[in-house]
């Protein structure tokens, strides 16, 4: 599941998720849009905050589609 899909499903705002992960809202927006892939330390936190529903592979698969 992409981060965008997760946030939509959970009805969670990007800025709220960004706070949970410990990054700025613009950084999180780049991840959601597929422009950037999170660094490993942030990737771990994303997996943790989404209870494993968003994984590193989801970011790489998303970028190949764009």
Biopython code that builds the backbone (N, CA, C, O; Angstrom):
import numpy as np
from Bio.PDB.StructureBuilder import StructureBuilder

atoms = [
    (1, "UNK", "N", (0.847, -1.169, 0.000)),
    (1, "UNK", "CA", (0.000, 0.000, 0.000)),
    (1, "UNK", "C", (0.896, 1.236, 0.000)),
    (1, "UNK", "O", (1.866, 1.303, 0.754)),
    (2, "UNK", "N", (0.575, 2.194, -0.831)),
    (2, "UNK", "CA", (1.377, 3.416, -0.841)),
    (2, "UNK", "C", (1.056, 4.253, 0.389)),
    (2, "UNK", "O", (0.026, 4.068, 1.037)),
    (3, "UNK", "N", (1.948, 5.162, 0.691)),
    (3, "UNK", "CA", (1.716, 6.060, 1.828)),
    (3, "UNK", "C", (0.483, 6.922, 1.555)),
    (3, "UNK", "O", (-0.300, 7.189, 2.467)),
    (4, "UNK", "N", (0.310, 7.346, 0.338)),
    (4, "UNK", "CA", (-0.856, 8.148, -0.027)),
    (4, "UNK", "C", (-2.149, 7.362, 0.227)),
    (4, "UNK", "O", (-3.095, 7.892, 0.810)),
    (5, "UNK", "N", (-2.184, 6.117, -0.206)),
    (5, "UNK", "CA", (-3.360, 5.275, 0.015)),
    (5, "UNK", "C", (-3.638, 5.094, 1.510)),
    (5, "UNK", "O", (-4.786, 5.138, 1.953)),
    (6, "UNK", "N", (-2.574, 4.891, 2.267)),
    (6, "UNK", "CA", (-2.714, 4.719, 3.713)),
    (6, "UNK", "C", (-3.317, 5.966, 4.353)),
    (6, "UNK", "O", (-4.252, 5.872, 5.148)),
    (7, "UNK", "N", (-2.779, 7.131, 4.005)),
    (7, "UNK", "CA", (-3.261, 8.375, 4.601)),
    (7, "UNK", "C", (-4.718, 8.644, 4.233)),
    (7, "UNK", "O", (-5.492, 9.121, 5.063)),
    (8, "UNK", "N", (-5.087, 8.343, 3.007)),
    (8, "UNK", "CA", (-6.479, 8.524, 2.580)),
    (8, "UNK", "C", (-7.387, 7.586, 3.366)),
    (8, "UNK", "O", (-8.417, 8.003, 3.898)),
    (9, "UNK", "N", (-7.001, 6.329, 3.434)),
    (9, "UNK", "CA", (-7.821, 5.346, 4.136)),
    (9, "UNK", "C", (-8.012, 5.699, 5.607)),
    (9, "UNK", "O", (-9.102, 5.561, 6.163)),
    (10, "UNK", "N", (-6.932, 6.153, 6.216)),
    (10, "UNK", "CA", (-6.975, 6.483, 7.642)),
    (10, "UNK", "C", (-7.494, 7.893, 7.907)),
    (10, "UNK", "O", (-7.663, 8.296, 9.058)),
    (11, "UNK", "N", (-7.746, 8.645, 6.824)),
    (11, "UNK", "CA", (-8.209, 10.039, 6.933)),
    (11, "UNK", "C", (-7.255, 10.856, 7.797)),
    (11, "UNK", "O", (-7.662, 11.617, 8.674)),
    (12, "UNK", "N", (-5.974, 10.666, 7.511)),
    (12, "UNK", "CA", (-4.924, 11.333, 8.278)),
    (12, "UNK", "C", (-4.261, 12.394, 7.414)),
    (12, "UNK", "O", (-3.905, 12.131, 6.265)),
    (13, "UNK", "N", (-4.099, 13.564, 7.951)),
    (13, "UNK", "CA", (-3.449, 14.670, 7.241)),
    (13, "UNK", "C", (-1.941, 14.425, 7.170)),
    (13, "UNK", "O", (-1.345, 13.808, 8.053)),
    (14, "UNK", "N", (-1.346, 14.933, 6.084)),
    (14, "UNK", "CA", (0.100, 14.758, 5.895)),
    (14, "UNK", "C", (0.876, 15.370, 7.059)),
    (14, "UNK", "O", (1.833, 14.765, 7.543)),
    (15, "UNK", "N", (0.485, 16.549, 7.512)),
    (15, "UNK", "CA", (1.251, 17.196, 8.572)),
    (15, "UNK", "C", (1.200, 16.397, 9.884)),
    (15, "UNK", "O", (2.158, 16.415, 10.658)),
    (16, "UNK", "N", (0.090, 15.701, 10.132)),
    (16, "UNK", "CA", (-0.023, 14.878, 11.341)),
    (16, "UNK", "C", (0.913, 13.677, 11.228)),
    (16, "UNK", "O", (1.634, 13.354, 12.172)),
    (17, "UNK", "N", (0.899, 13.019, 10.070)),
    (17, "UNK", "CA", (1.784, 11.869, 9.879)),
    (17, "UNK", "C", (3.248, 12.304, 9.929)),
    (17, "UNK", "O", (4.090, 11.601, 10.488)),
    (18, "UNK", "N", (3.546, 13.451, 9.349)),
    (18, "UNK", "CA", (4.917, 13.967, 9.376)),
    (18, "UNK", "C", (5.404, 14.139, 10.816)),
    (18, "UNK", "O", (6.545, 13.803, 11.133)),
    (19, "UNK", "N", (4.545, 14.657, 11.676)),
    (19, "UNK", "CA", (4.901, 14.814, 13.090)),
    (19, "UNK", "C", (5.166, 13.463, 13.741)),
    (19, "UNK", "O", (6.100, 13.320, 14.530)),
    (20, "UNK", "N", (4.348, 12.478, 13.410)),
    (20, "UNK", "CA", (4.518, 11.140, 13.986)),
    (20, "UNK", "C", (5.864, 10.533, 13.589)),
    (20, "UNK", "O", (6.513, 9.855, 14.385)),
    (21, "UNK", "N", (6.269, 10.790, 12.346)),
    (21, "UNK", "CA", (7.521, 10.219, 11.839)),
    (21, "UNK", "C", (8.717, 11.069, 12.254)),
    (21, "UNK", "O", (9.839, 10.570, 12.329)),
    (22, "UNK", "N", (8.479, 12.358, 12.526)),
    (22, "UNK", "CA", (9.559, 13.242, 12.948)),
    (22, "UNK", "C", (10.224, 13.986, 11.806)),
    (22, "UNK", "O", (11.425, 14.253, 11.843)),
    (23, "UNK", "N", (9.432, 14.321, 10.783)),
    (23, "UNK", "CA", (9.951, 15.091, 9.644)),
    (23, "UNK", "C", (9.038, 16.276, 9.383)),
    (23, "UNK", "O", (7.973, 16.398, 9.990)),
    (24, "UNK", "N", (9.462, 17.146, 8.476)),
    (24, "UNK", "CA", (8.633, 18.293, 8.115)),
    (24, "UNK", "C", (7.505, 17.861, 7.176)),
    (24, "UNK", "O", (7.577, 16.816, 6.529)),
    (25, "UNK", "N", (6.480, 18.677, 7.122)),
    (25, "UNK", "CA", (5.361, 18.401, 6.228)),
    (25, "UNK", "C", (5.810, 18.386, 4.772)),
    (25, "UNK", "O", (5.379, 17.506, 4.027)),
    (26, "UNK", "N", (6.668, 19.330, 4.323)),
    (26, "UNK", "CA", (7.116, 19.267, 2.922)),
    (26, "UNK", "C", (7.872, 17.972, 2.582)),
    (26, "UNK", "O", (7.729, 17.439, 1.481)),
    (27, "UNK", "N", (8.662, 17.479, 3.515)),
    (27, "UNK", "CA", (9.378, 16.219, 3.285)),
    (27, "UNK", "C", (8.387, 15.081, 3.124)),
    (27, "UNK", "O", (8.513, 14.268, 2.208)),
    (28, "UNK", "N", (7.413, 15.019, 3.998)),
    (28, "UNK", "CA", (6.412, 13.962, 3.926)),
    (28, "UNK", "C", (5.609, 14.081, 2.626)),
    (28, "UNK", "O", (5.261, 13.065, 2.025)),
    (29, "UNK", "N", (5.320, 15.278, 2.196)),
    (29, "UNK", "CA", (4.594, 15.486, 0.933)),
    (29, "UNK", "C", (5.367, 14.929, -0.249)),
    (29, "UNK", "O", (4.771, 14.386, -1.179)),
    (30, "UNK", "N", (6.679, 15.055, -0.225)),
    (30, "UNK", "CA", (7.511, 14.504, -1.304)),
    (30, "UNK", "C", (7.422, 12.981, -1.324)),
    (30, "UNK", "O", (7.431, 12.371, -2.393)),
    (31, "UNK", "N", (7.337, 12.377, -0.167)),
    (31, "UNK", "CA", (7.182, 10.920, -0.100)),
    (31, "UNK", "C", (5.825, 10.500, -0.634)),
    (31, "UNK", "O", (5.717, 9.548, -1.408)),
    (32, "UNK", "N", (4.790, 11.220, -0.214)),
    (32, "UNK", "CA", (3.422, 10.887, -0.612)),
    (32, "UNK", "C", (3.254, 11.006, -2.123)),
    (32, "UNK", "O", (2.571, 10.190, -2.742)),
    (33, "UNK", "N", (3.872, 12.012, -2.710)),
    (33, "UNK", "CA", (3.738, 12.229, -4.151)),
    (33, "UNK", "C", (4.651, 11.326, -4.976)),
    (33, "UNK", "O", (4.524, 11.263, -6.199)),
    (34, "UNK", "N", (5.568, 10.628, -4.311)),
    (34, "UNK", "CA", (6.466, 9.732, -5.027)),
    (34, "UNK", "C", (7.698, 10.402, -5.600)),
    (34, "UNK", "O", (8.446, 9.786, -6.359)),
    (35, "UNK", "N", (7.916, 11.666, -5.241)),
    (35, "UNK", "CA", (9.084, 12.395, -5.736)),
    (35, "UNK", "C", (10.360, 11.916, -5.048)),
    (35, "UNK", "O", (11.419, 11.836, -5.672)),
    (36, "UNK", "N", (10.251, 11.601, -3.770)),
    (36, "UNK", "CA", (11.404, 11.148, -2.991)),
    (36, "UNK", "C", (11.098, 9.843, -2.277)),
    (36, "UNK", "O", (9.945, 9.530, -1.980)),
    (37, "UNK", "N", (12.144, 9.098, -2.012)),
    (37, "UNK", "CA", (12.048, 7.874, -1.221)),
    (37, "UNK", "C", (12.659, 8.183, 0.146)),
    (37, "UNK", "O", (13.749, 8.751, 0.213)),
    (38, "UNK", "N", (11.988, 7.824, 1.222)),
    (38, "UNK", "CA", (12.510, 8.113, 2.562)),
    (38, "UNK", "C", (13.856, 7.432, 2.823)),
    (38, "UNK", "O", (14.148, 6.360, 2.294)),
    (39, "UNK", "N", (14.659, 8.089, 3.651)),
    (39, "UNK", "CA", (15.922, 7.496, 4.094)),
    (39, "UNK", "C", (15.598, 6.295, 4.984)),
    (39, "UNK", "O", (14.505, 6.213, 5.544)),
    (40, "UNK", "N", (16.548, 5.365, 5.112)),
    (40, "UNK", "CA", (16.287, 4.156, 5.910)),
    (40, "UNK", "C", (15.764, 4.422, 7.322)),
    (40, "UNK", "O", (14.879, 3.704, 7.789)),
    (41, "UNK", "N", (16.288, 5.431, 8.008)),
    (41, "UNK", "CA", (15.822, 5.697, 9.381)),
    (41, "UNK", "C", (14.361, 6.140, 9.385)),
    (41, "UNK", "O", (13.615, 5.815, 10.309)),
    (42, "UNK", "N", (13.956, 6.874, 8.367)),
    (42, "UNK", "CA", (12.559, 7.290, 8.275)),
    (42, "UNK", "C", (11.677, 6.149, 7.778)),
    (42, "UNK", "O", (10.515, 6.031, 8.169)),
    (43, "UNK", "N", (12.232, 5.329, 6.931)),
    (43, "UNK", "CA", (11.485, 4.180, 6.421)),
    (43, "UNK", "C", (11.067, 3.288, 7.583)),
    (43, "UNK", "O", (9.930, 2.819, 7.631)),
    (44, "UNK", "N", (11.970, 3.057, 8.507)),
    (44, "UNK", "CA", (11.666, 2.236, 9.688)),
    (44, "UNK", "C", (10.508, 2.832, 10.476)),
    (44, "UNK", "O", (9.609, 2.115, 10.916)),
    (45, "UNK", "N", (10.540, 4.139, 10.646)),
    (45, "UNK", "CA", (9.499, 4.826, 11.408)),
    (45, "UNK", "C", (8.158, 4.763, 10.672)),
    (45, "UNK", "O", (7.114, 4.628, 11.310)),
    (46, "UNK", "N", (8.174, 4.859, 9.343)),
    (46, "UNK", "CA", (6.944, 4.766, 8.549)),
    (46, "UNK", "C", (6.321, 3.386, 8.721)),
    (46, "UNK", "O", (5.117, 3.263, 8.948)),
    (47, "UNK", "N", (7.138, 2.362, 8.613)),
    (47, "UNK", "CA", (6.635, 0.992, 8.787)),
    (47, "UNK", "C", (6.031, 0.848, 10.179)),
    (47, "UNK", "O", (4.964, 0.256, 10.341)),
    (48, "UNK", "N", (6.709, 1.386, 11.171)),
    (48, "UNK", "CA", (6.235, 1.313, 12.551)),
    (48, "UNK", "C", (4.918, 2.079, 12.727)),
    (48, "UNK", "O", (3.978, 1.560, 13.329)),
    (49, "UNK", "N", (4.847, 3.298, 12.210)),
    (49, "UNK", "CA", (3.656, 4.145, 12.382)),
    (49, "UNK", "C", (2.446, 3.628, 11.612)),
    (49, "UNK", "O", (1.307, 3.933, 11.964)),
    (50, "UNK", "N", (2.692, 2.848, 10.566)),
    (50, "UNK", "CA", (1.582, 2.305, 9.769)),
    (50, "UNK", "C", (1.299, 0.845, 10.120)),
    (50, "UNK", "O", (0.542, 0.169, 9.424)),
    (51, "UNK", "N", (1.899, 0.373, 11.184)),
    (51, "UNK", "CA", (1.738, -1.030, 11.607)),
    (51, "UNK", "C", (2.080, -2.000, 10.483)),
    (51, "UNK", "O", (1.426, -3.030, 10.318)),
    (52, "UNK", "N", (3.103, -1.664, 9.719)),
    (52, "UNK", "CA", (3.593, -2.543, 8.661)),
    (52, "UNK", "C", (2.778, -2.512, 7.376)),
    (52, "UNK", "O", (3.026, -3.308, 6.470)),
    (53, "UNK", "N", (1.814, -1.611, 7.282)),
    (53, "UNK", "CA", (0.985, -1.556, 6.074)),
    (53, "UNK", "C", (1.683, -0.844, 4.916)),
    (53, "UNK", "O", (1.383, -1.109, 3.752)),
    (54, "UNK", "N", (2.602, 0.046, 5.229)),
    (54, "UNK", "CA", (3.421, 0.697, 4.208)),
    (54, "UNK", "C", (4.846, 0.220, 4.434)),
    (54, "UNK", "O", (5.402, 0.398, 5.517)),
    (55, "UNK", "N", (5.438, -0.389, 3.406)),
    (55, "UNK", "CA", (6.774, -0.968, 3.516)),
    (55, "UNK", "C", (7.723, -0.302, 2.527)),
    (55, "UNK", "O", (7.273, 0.409, 1.629)),
    (56, "UNK", "N", (9.021, -0.518, 2.674)),
    (56, "UNK", "CA", (9.966, 0.053, 1.723)),
    (56, "UNK", "C", (9.642, -0.317, 0.271)),
    (56, "UNK", "O", (9.759, 0.521, -0.623)),
    (57, "UNK", "N", (9.244, -1.548, 0.040)),
    (57, "UNK", "CA", (8.910, -1.957, -1.330)),
    (57, "UNK", "C", (7.803, -1.118, -1.934)),
    (57, "UNK", "O", (7.781, -0.904, -3.146)),
    (58, "UNK", "N", (6.895, -0.646, -1.121)),
    (58, "UNK", "CA", (5.797, 0.184, -1.627)),
    (58, "UNK", "C", (6.312, 1.481, -2.238)),
    (58, "UNK", "O", (5.732, 1.986, -3.200)),
    (59, "UNK", "N", (7.384, 2.020, -1.696)),
    (59, "UNK", "CA", (7.953, 3.257, -2.248)),
    (59, "UNK", "C", (8.666, 2.985, -3.568)),
    (59, "UNK", "O", (8.558, 3.773, -4.508)),
    (60, "UNK", "N", (9.386, 1.888, -3.640)),
    (60, "UNK", "CA", (10.126, 1.583, -4.859)),
    (60, "UNK", "C", (9.190, 1.177, -5.986)),
    (60, "UNK", "O", (9.426, 1.521, -7.145)),
    (61, "UNK", "N", (8.147, 0.461, -5.663)),
    (61, "UNK", "CA", (7.159, 0.070, -6.675)),
    (61, "UNK", "C", (6.447, 1.317, -7.208)),
    (61, "UNK", "O", (6.185, 1.419, -8.407)),
    (62, "UNK", "N", (6.138, 2.253, -6.329)),
    (62, "UNK", "CA", (5.467, 3.499, -6.703)),
    (62, "UNK", "C", (6.320, 4.287, -7.674)),
    (62, "UNK", "O", (5.804, 4.818, -8.657)),
    (63, "UNK", "N", (7.611, 4.374, -7.418)),
    (63, "UNK", "CA", (8.499, 5.159, -8.279)),
    (63, "UNK", "C", (8.666, 4.531, -9.658)),
    (63, "UNK", "O", (8.855, 5.256, -10.634)),
    (64, "UNK", "N", (8.604, 3.223, -9.767)),
    (64, "UNK", "CA", (8.734, 2.581, -11.062)),
    (64, "UNK", "C", (7.513, 2.841, -11.933)),
    (64, "UNK", "O", (7.616, 2.825, -13.159)),
    (65, "UNK", "N", (6.355, 3.081, -11.316)),
    (65, "UNK", "CA", (5.148, 3.338, -12.064)),
    (65, "UNK", "C", (5.134, 4.754, -12.616)),
    (65, "UNK", "O", (4.502, 5.005, -13.643)),
    (66, "UNK", "N", (5.817, 5.687, -11.959)),
    (66, "UNK", "CA", (5.802, 7.102, -12.385)),
    (66, "UNK", "C", (6.691, 7.339, -13.564)),
    (66, "UNK", "O", (6.792, 8.468, -14.044)),
]
sb = StructureBuilder()
sb.init_structure("model")
sb.init_model(0)
sb.init_chain("A")
sb.init_seg("    ")
for serial, (resi, resn, name, xyz) in enumerate(atoms, 1):
    if name == "N":
        sb.init_residue(resn, " ", resi, " ")
    sb.init_atom(name, np.array(xyz, "f"), 0.0, 1.0, " ", f" {name:<3s}", serial, name[0])
structure = sb.get_structure()
